[in-house]
Amino acid sequence: MRTRTLESPPSILPLYARAAAPLIPGASLLPFVPGRGKEIPDLELKLAGACPDPEEVAAYAKVCGFSLRDHLPPTYPHVLAFPLHMAVMADGSFPFGAVGLVHIENRIVQHRRIGFDEELQLRVRPTKLEPHPRGVTFTLLTEAWTGRQKAWEEVSTMLRRGSSAASASRGDESGEPRQHATPAASKVDAGRAGEEDELEVSAEWGLGGDLGRRYASVSGDRNPIHMHSLTAKPLGFPSAIAHGMWTKARCLGALESRLPDAFAVDVRFRKPILLPSRVEFMSATEGKEIAFAVRGAKRHIQHLDGRLRPVEAKQRNPRRKAR
């Protein structure tokens, strides 16, 4: 495995330029543009000294529905790691660009709450391609460490739409945009049959057409499928769609008063939320676990289902700064 240690977070805009370059015919022949490889590179990126900015965290909390507290929202380390995600996918040996990828599943394990004053060491590595009914998938594995202690980790499953790995590499975007389960979905689907009928609707959210741009401004995720209908349509979507990680964060914001210090939360992103839209948030407590879902307010199309369970908490490492 190649390991690269970064001195500072990569700049997002140049990475997006490289991520979008494969859409230009012939650009993937350039050595610094993704699209030349046939498999996900065996690569790990590390970044030490990642420090949350209180003002940026506050802006993120406002967009996602979290309260301001003395610890980070449980989804915020994803934002800190996002430049590393982009850097991995913008590597010249990556088989395709990141623009147009669809986030279909996400698992977060928060081993303990992370304070504003803690420096994090972030580690990101991708996994190999796996076949999928709509193309191919891979996952991004992310860890946040404080000193020698792993405080947070994430598994993000990404879909590249196309009929096969070969067509995905060619950028084939045929077929209706739809999100399907992968093997990892079994964590979410266990006991899922008929469960939605047992969940109680507790909130209805009106999502404006600018939600993708608002979330992009606080997360750095400016994938064109989220920004505007004009940029989403060429990639196969009838309009801009909500970020999956905004939807997950908004759900955890709604559950904030019920969150334990340490927990694992799995979600599957199902039918994309087209913007603007109105959706319903549903949840139910099942012993120590919480099942939750987001569905369309009018047509009851299911957009997300998830499950949260407590895990054994780790004590805060007295040596706060990452090495």
URSUL-V33475 format. One record per backbone hydrogen bond with DSSP energy under -0.5 kcal/mol. NH is the residue of the N-H (numbers start at 1). CO is the residue of the C=O. E is the energy in kcal/mol with one decimal. If there is no record, write none. Layout:
# URSUL-V33475
<<NH	CO	E> <NH	CO	E>>
This chain:
# URSUL-V33475
<<2	42	-2.7> <4	44	-2.7> <6	4	-0.6> <6	46	-3.4> <15	11	-1.0> <16	12	-2.3> <17	13	-2.1> <18	14	-2.0> <19	15	-2.5> <20	16	-2.2> <21	17	-1.1> <22	18	-0.6> <23	20	-1.9> <24	21	-2.4> <25	23	-0.5> <27	24	-2.2> <29	26	-1.4> <30	27	-2.0> <33	30	-1.5> <35	94	-3.7> <36	92	-0.9> <37	94	-0.8> <43	41	-1.6> <44	2	-2.8> <45	124	-2.7> <46	4	-2.6> <47	122	-2.4> <48	6	-0.8> <50	120	-2.8> <51	49	-0.7> <52	50	-0.5> <52	118	-0.5> <54	52	-0.6> <57	53	-2.6> <58	54	-2.3> <59	55	-2.0> <60	56	-2.2> <61	57	-2.9> <62	58	-2.0> <63	59	-1.8> <64	60	-2.1> <65	61	-1.2> <66	61	-2.1> <69	67	-0.6> <72	114	-3.0> <76	73	-2.0> <78	75	-1.0> <79	75	-0.7> <79	76	-1.0> <80	76	-1.7> <81	77	-2.0> <82	78	-1.0> <83	79	-0.5> <84	81	-0.9> <85	81	-1.9> <86	82	-2.5> <87	83	-2.1> <88	84	-2.4> <89	85	-2.1> <90	86	-1.6> <91	88	-1.1> <94	91	-2.1> <99	19	-0.7> <101	98	-2.0> <102	159	-2.3> <104	102	-0.6> <104	157	-2.3> <105	157	-1.3> <106	267	-2.1> <107	155	-2.3> <108	265	-2.2> <109	153	-2.7> <110	108	-0.5> <110	263	-2.8> <111	109	-0.8> <111	151	-1.9> <112	151	-1.2> <115	113	-0.5> <116	70	-1.2> <118	115	-1.4> <120	50	-2.2> <121	145	-2.7> <122	47	-3.1> <122	120	-0.6> <123	143	-2.2> <124	45	-2.4> <125	141	-2.0> <126	43	-0.7> <127	139	-2.0> <130	137	-2.5> <132	135	-1.9> <135	132	-2.0> <136	160	-2.0> <137	130	-2.7> <138	158	-1.6> <140	156	-2.4> <141	125	-3.3> <141	139	-0.5> <142	140	-0.5> <142	154	-2.5> <143	123	-2.3> <144	152	-2.9> <145	121	-2.9> <146	149	-3.0> <147	145	-0.5> <149	146	-1.9> <151	144	-2.2> <151	149	-0.8> <152	144	-1.5> <153	109	-1.9> <154	142	-2.5> <155	107	-2.6> <156	140	-2.1> <157	105	-2.5> <157	155	-0.5> <158	138	-3.2> <158	156	-0.5> <159	102	-3.1> <160	136	-3.2> <161	159	-0.6> <162	134	-3.0> <168	164	-2.6> <169	165	-2.0> <170	166	-1.4> <171	168	-1.2> <172	167	-2.8> <173	171	-0.5> <177	236	-0.6> <185	182	-2.5> <186	183	-1.7> <187	184	-1.5> <188	185	-0.8> <189	185	-2.8> <190	186	-1.3> <192	189	-2.8> <195	192	-2.7> <196	192	-0.5> <198	195	-1.9> <199	195	-0.7> <199	196	-1.1> <200	283	-2.1> <202	281	-2.6> <203	281	-1.3> <205	279	-2.8> <207	205	-0.6> <207	277	-3.5> <208	206	-0.6> <211	208	-1.8> <214	210	-2.5> <215	211	-2.9> <216	212	-2.2> <217	213	-1.7> <218	214	-0.8> <218	215	-0.8> <219	215	-1.5> <220	216	-2.6> <222	220	-1.2> <226	223	-2.4> <227	223	-0.6> <227	224	-0.6> <228	224	-1.0> <231	228	-0.8> <232	228	-1.9> <233	229	-2.4> <235	232	-1.2> <236	233	-2.0> <237	232	-1.8> <241	225	-2.5> <242	273	-2.3> <247	243	-1.9> <248	244	-2.4> <249	245	-2.2> <250	246	-3.1> <251	247	-1.9> <252	248	-2.3> <253	249	-2.4> <254	250	-1.9> <255	251	-1.4> <256	253	-1.0> <258	255	-2.5> <259	256	-1.3> <263	110	-1.6> <264	309	-2.8> <265	108	-2.7> <266	307	-2.4> <267	106	-2.5> <268	305	-2.5> <269	104	-2.6> <270	268	-0.7> <270	303	-3.0> <271	302	-1.7> <274	272	-0.8> <275	240	-2.8> <276	207	-0.7> <277	207	-2.3> <279	205	-2.4> <280	295	-3.4> <281	203	-2.8> <282	293	-2.7> <283	200	-1.8> <284	291	-2.2> <286	289	-3.0> <289	286	-1.9> <290	308	-2.5> <291	284	-2.7> <292	306	-2.2> <293	282	-2.3> <294	304	-2.3> <295	280	-1.9> <296	301	-2.5> <297	278	-2.6> <300	296	-0.8> <303	294	-2.8> <304	294	-1.8> <305	268	-1.7> <306	292	-2.8> <307	266	-2.2> <308	290	-2.6> <309	264	-2.5> <311	262	-1.5> <314	111	-2.1> <320	318	-1.0>>
